[in-house]
């Protein structure tokens, strides 16, 4: 599997770094790091998808010459990427064992709430600051937003959304 090709060298270097730092290797610490690496890979794909959707929506709305086009782009990117993240995080990162429709729906709603905070509220407030107050390009602002929202989302997903 491709995952093993990626993770084996990382694990090897992780063990070497721990030995150099005279720290003890534990399976628990490795599993926590591996989970964060998986989340980061999903987050990276989500970041790329979010940015591409954001740019695509901005381009689609360009001819309308509306001043709030970046809000629409953020919302469209949000809805699509929440579903993307939910699927991959549930299946490959946090390995949710919940199978009932109600439990899965609850996880999905928690995912939407978590991402509503970071992907809508936080992204739009930050976009306002970057674009309107600091005159940063509306094409660059989503990238800055994602630097803040990705780590925040990991913590929310790990300790609330997919908490067993």
C-alpha positions in Angstrom: 0.0 0.0 0.0 1.1 3.5 -0.7 0.7 4.5 2.9 3.4 2.1 4.0 5.8 3.5 1.5 5.2 7.0 3.0 5.1 6.1 6.7 8.0 3.6 7.0 10.8 6.2 6.3 9.0 8.7 8.6 8.9 6.2 11.4 12.5 5.3 10.8 13.6 9.0 11.1 11.3 9.5 14.1 13.0 6.7 16.0 16.5 8.1 15.0 15.5 11.6 16.2 14.2 10.1 19.5 17.5 8.3 20.0 19.4 11.4 19.3 17.3 13.3 21.8 17.7 10.4 24.3 13.9 10.0 24.4 12.1 6.7 24.7 10.1 5.4 21.8 6.6 4.3 22.7 3.9 2.9 20.4 1.5 5.4 21.9 3.6 8.4 20.9 4.1 6.9 17.4 0.4 6.3 17.0 -0.3 9.9 18.0 2.3 11.2 15.5 1.0 8.9 12.8 -2.5 10.1 13.3 -1.4 13.7 13.0 0.6 12.8 9.8 -2.6 11.2 8.3 -4.6 14.2 9.3 -2.0 16.5 7.7 -2.2 14.6 4.5 -6.0 14.8 4.5 -5.6 18.5 5.5 -3.2 19.1 2.6 -5.6 17.6 0.1 -8.4 19.6 1.7 -6.3 22.8 1.6 -5.6 22.3 -2.1 -9.2 21.4 -2.9 -10.4 24.4 -0.9 -8.1 26.8 -2.6 -9.0 25.5 -6.1 -12.7 25.8 -5.3 -12.2 29.3 -3.9 -10.3 30.4 -7.0 -12.8 28.7 -9.3 -15.7 30.5 -7.6 -13.9 33.8 -7.7 -13.3 33.4 -11.4 -16.9 32.4 -12.0 -18.2 35.5 -10.2 -15.6 37.8 -11.7 -17.9 39.1 -14.5 -20.6 40.0 -11.9 -18.2 42.5 -10.3 -19.5 42.0 -6.7 -17.5 43.2 -3.8 -18.4 40.2 -1.6 -17.4 37.5 -4.0 -14.8 36.1 -1.6 -17.6 35.4 1.0 -19.4 33.2 -1.6 -16.1 31.5 -2.5 -15.5 30.7 1.1 -18.9 29.3 1.7 -18.9 27.1 -1.5 -15.4 25.8 -0.6 -16.6 25.1 2.9 -19.5 22.9 2.1 -17.6 20.8 -0.4 -14.5 20.4 1.7 -16.3 19.5 4.9 -17.8 16.5 3.2 -14.4 15.6 1.7 -12.7 15.9 5.1 -15.4 14.1 7.0 -15.1 11.1 4.7 -11.3 10.8 4.8 -10.9 11.7 8.5 -13.6 9.3 9.6 -12.3 6.4 7.5 -8.5 6.8 7.6 -7.4 9.1 10.4 -9.7 8.6 13.3 -11.1 5.1 12.3 -14.5 5.8 13.7 -16.3 2.5 14.6 -19.7 4.1 14.8 -22.1 2.4 12.3 -25.6 3.5 13.2 -27.1 6.1 10.9 -27.7 8.3 14.0 -24.1 8.1 15.2 -22.6 8.8 11.8 -25.0 11.7 11.3 -24.0 13.1 14.7 -20.3 12.9 13.6 -21.1 14.6 10.3 -23.0 17.4 12.2 -20.1 17.8 14.6 -17.8 18.0 11.6 -19.9 20.7 10.1 -20.0 22.6 13.4 -16.2 22.4 13.8 -15.6 23.5 10.3 -18.3 26.1 10.5 -16.2 27.7 13.2 -12.9 27.6 11.3 -14.1 27.4 7.7 -16.9 30.0 7.8 -16.7 32.2 10.9 -13.0 32.3 11.3 -12.2 32.3 7.5 -14.6 35.1 6.8 -13.4 37.2 9.8 -9.8 36.7 8.8 -10.6 37.3 5.1 -12.1 40.6 6.1 -9.0 41.5 8.0 -6.6 40.4 5.3 -8.5 41.8 2.3 -10.3 44.9 3.6 -8.0 46.1 6.4 -4.6 44.9 5.3 -5.1 45.0 1.5 -3.9 41.4 1.0 -5.0 39.9 -2.3 -8.2 37.9 -2.1 -6.3 35.1 -3.9 -3.7 34.9 -1.1 -6.0 35.4 1.9 -7.5 31.8 1.8 -4.0 30.4 2.0 -3.2 32.4 5.1 -6.6 31.4 6.6 -5.8 27.7 6.1 -2.5 28.0 8.0 -4.6 28.9 11.1 -7.6 26.7 10.5 -5.9 23.3 9.8 -4.2 22.9 13.2 -7.4 24.1 14.9 -9.5 21.6 13.0 -7.2 18.7 14.0 -7.7 19.5 17.7 -11.4 19.8 17.4 -11.7 16.6 15.3 -9.5 14.6 17.6 -11.0 15.7 20.9 -14.6 16.3 20.0 -15.9 15.1 16.6 -14.3 11.6 16.5 -13.8 11.1 20.3 -14.6 7.5 21.1 
